[in-house]
Structures are given as C-alpha cells and as structure tokens.
Amino acid sequence: MYRPLALSAAIMMAVACSVAADDKEAKPKDIGEIMKKAHGGAKALRGAVTKAVGKKDFDEAQTSTKAWVALAPHLGSFDPPKGEKASWKKMTDAYAKQVKDLDAAVKDKDEKAAKSALAAIGKGCKACHDAHKGD
C-alpha cells in the first residue's frame, strides 16, 4: 500500500526539481548574457528580427520576438554597472515594454510598427549605455 504512494511522491519530487532547474536555467546569469543573446550581432535576437521583418517573414520574426520577450524583463533584475538604480529601473522597464511592442507588431504582421519598435529599441540602447554601461 505504501509503495505506490512512495513512488508517486518520488515522481512528483523529480518533476518539481526538474521545473525548478528549468526556472533557474531560464534566468540569465548576468547582463552580458542578455546583451549577447539579444544584441550580439546578426544572429542574435535583434538581428534575426530585423532580418525577418525586412523579408516580411513575420512567422520567423515571431520565433525570435517570443524569446526576446521572455529575456528582456530579466535585465532589470540585475544592478546597473554604474548610475542610479531608479534610472536603471526606468530604462529596463522601457526596454521590456519596447520588446513587447515589437512582439505585438510582429504578431499583427505590421511591418511599419515593427520597424518603429526596432528603432525605439535602438535609440534606447545608446541612452541606457551612456547612463549605465560599465567599462
């Protein structure tokens, strides 16, 4: 009678540990990892979305925007390398919103809005780097 119960408990514990491990892996280890995944060149998320939108391949763009939407909010969970935390929070919140706006434009297959969202993200990069990027 206790064996099935023990087996069920063991299975539930294994699933819970697996889910916890997945959650831990989902959070990037630092700001650099986020920047590399999102902005690290043509094959990074921003480059992939830009290329796909340029080809009007919104299905391909959607794959990257989904990943970017999941990644972007983590940026604000780290302390800024320099500058005020209030400014960091404001800028990282704006960044996460801009990425969501891009995702919505891609879902709507709205090329003009997608390009506008990409431009807003690009503009925000310089401002944030000027205020917060370390050496």
C-alpha positions as semicolon CSV with decimal commas, in nm:
position;residue;x (nm);y (nm);z (nm)
1;M;0,000;0,000;0,000
2;Y;0,282;0,241;0,079
3;R;0,485;0,158;-0,231
4;P;0,252;0,328;-0,481
5;L;0,234;0,631;-0,253
6;A;0,613;0,645;-0,217
7;L;0,656;0,603;-0,592
8;S;0,409;0,884;-0,660
9;A;0,588;1,110;-0,412
10;A;0,923;1,035;-0,574
11;I;0,787;1,114;-0,920
12;M;0,632;1,440;-0,800
13;M;0,962;1,538;-0,635
14;A;1,155;1,464;-0,955
15;V;0,913;1,675;-1,159
16;A;0,932;1,960;-0,908
17;C;1,313;1,954;-0,914
18;S;1,309;1,948;-1,293
19;V;1,077;2,250;-1,309
20;A;1,293;2,436;-1,056
21;A;1,603;2,360;-1,262
22;D;1,430;2,486;-1,576
23;D;1,333;2,811;-1,400
24;K;1,690;2,859;-1,280
25;E;1,826;2,799;-1,630
26;A;1,575;3,042;-1,779
27;K;1,721;3,338;-1,589
28;P;2,040;3,469;-1,748
29;K;2,348;3,475;-1,527
30;D;2,430;3,841;-1,593
31;I;2,370;4,148;-1,809
32;G;2,636;4,035;-2,055
33;E;2,445;3,715;-2,131
34;I;2,130;3,915;-2,205
35;M;2,319;4,156;-2,429
36;K;2,486;3,871;-2,617
37;K;2,160;3,683;-2,676
38;A;1,959;3,991;-2,766
39;H;2,209;4,223;-2,933
40;G;2,517;4,016;-3,012
41;G;2,519;4,057;-3,387
42;A;2,321;3,943;-3,689
43;K;2,238;3,604;-3,540
44;A;2,125;3,745;-3,206
45;L;1,755;3,815;-3,145
46;R;1,757;4,178;-3,260
47;G;1,947;4,094;-3,578
48;A;1,725;3,796;-3,652
49;V;1,407;4,000;-3,605
50;T;1,540;4,287;-3,816
51;K;1,629;4,049;-4,098
52;A;1,297;3,861;-4,081
53;V;1,091;4,181;-4,074
54;G;1,290;4,311;-4,371
55;K;1,191;3,996;-4,562
56;K;0,833;4,029;-4,433
57;D;0,871;3,683;-4,277
58;F;0,667;3,750;-3,966
59;D;0,650;3,383;-3,865
60;E;1,029;3,371;-3,847
61;A;1,036;3,705;-3,664
62;Q;0,782;3,574;-3,413
63;T;1,014;3,294;-3,307
64;S;1,277;3,549;-3,208
65;T;1,039;3,802;-3,051
66;K;0,892;3,533;-2,825
67;A;1,238;3,452;-2,694
68;W;1,322;3,822;-2,660
69;V;1,002;3,894;-2,465
70;A;1,098;3,619;-2,219
71;L;1,455;3,751;-2,189
72;A;1,405;4,130;-2,172
73;P;1,247;4,160;-1,824
74;H;1,547;3,989;-1,666
75;L;1,767;4,289;-1,747
76;G;1,609;4,492;-1,467
77;S;1,673;4,217;-1,214
78;F;2,044;4,300;-1,211
79;D;2,210;4,601;-1,054
80;P;2,337;4,859;-1,301
81;P;2,714;4,856;-1,358
82;K;2,708;5,233;-1,298
83;G;2,449;5,505;-1,245
84;E;2,137;5,535;-1,035
85;K;1,912;5,237;-0,970
86;A;1,598;5,445;-1,032
87;S;1,721;5,537;-1,379
88;W;1,817;5,174;-1,444
89;K;1,470;5,055;-1,346
90;K;1,303;5,315;-1,567
91;M;1,520;5,226;-1,866
92;T;1,500;4,849;-1,826
93;D;1,121;4,867;-1,782
94;A;1,102;5,077;-2,100
95;Y;1,321;4,824;-2,282
96;A;1,096;4,534;-2,179
97;K;0,790;4,730;-2,297
98;Q;0,954;4,814;-2,629
99;V;1,030;4,446;-2,686
100;K;0,665;4,362;-2,608
101;D;0,554;4,631;-2,852
102;L;0,778;4,477;-3,116
103;D;0,630;4,134;-3,047
104;A;0,277;4,274;-3,085
105;A;0,368;4,442;-3,415
106;V;0,517;4,117;-3,544
107;K;0,207;3,922;-3,435
108;D;-0,006;4,174;-3,624
109;K;0,225;4,145;-3,925
110;D;0,261;4,524;-3,915
111;E;0,592;4,598;-4,083
112;K;0,581;4,972;-4,016
113;A;0,511;4,926;-3,643
114;A;0,777;4,655;-3,617
115;K;1,038;4,880;-3,777
116;S;0,932;5,165;-3,549
117;A;0,965;4,940;-3,243
118;L;1,310;4,824;-3,356
119;A;1,414;5,189;-3,399
120;A;1,287;5,274;-3,049
121;I;1,487;4,986;-2,903
122;G;1,798;5,107;-3,086
123;K;1,752;5,461;-2,961
124;G;1,709;5,337;-2,605
125;C;2,031;5,136;-2,626
126;K;2,254;5,441;-2,656
127;A;2,079;5,628;-2,376
128;C;2,100;5,331;-2,143
129;H;2,463;5,257;-2,228
130;D;2,559;5,623;-2,174
131;A;2,396;5,619;-1,830
132;H;2,474;5,268;-1,709
133;K;2,728;5,070;-1,905
134;G;3,043;4,993;-1,710
135;D;3,389;4,996;-1,860
